[in-house]
Amino acid sequence: MIQKFEIQGVHTLLDDKLKAYVTKKVGRLDRYISRHNRASAHAEVHLKEHSNKGEERYTCETTLRLPQQTIVIKESASNMYAAIDIVETKLKQQLQKYKNLHTNGKTRRHLFGRFRRQTSKL
């Protein structure tokens, strides 16, 4: 679970059910962050409700601050829960790119070397 986690509602009321849903979806994305970066990760979620010509739209804007990068995802949908789901999917993709970019290849080489040693013994 991401330690520093803030949820704010703009022009909308945040009930416990919605807060729990956001915490469940966005808060568990720490598994995609490397272990030494988890302590300094900070997530902010802004949930907005706005109407345009009688049509209700819900926006979820998530800012995830990591040691070497800040990831901002903003998505609108006709349902608040749908917007949160879309943001979660996009955050997963961005975090996987971040992890591939900022991890060294040492662990990967170590695992492949171990795999080669085990197969050569067979």
Buried (B, 14 or more C-beta within 10 A) or exposed (E): EBEEBEBEBEEBEBEEEBBEBBBEBBBEBBEBBBEEBBEEBBBBBBBBBEEEEEEEBBBBBBBBBBEEBEBEBBBBBEEBBBBBBBBBEBBEEBBEEBBEEBEEEEEEEEEEEEEEEEEEEE
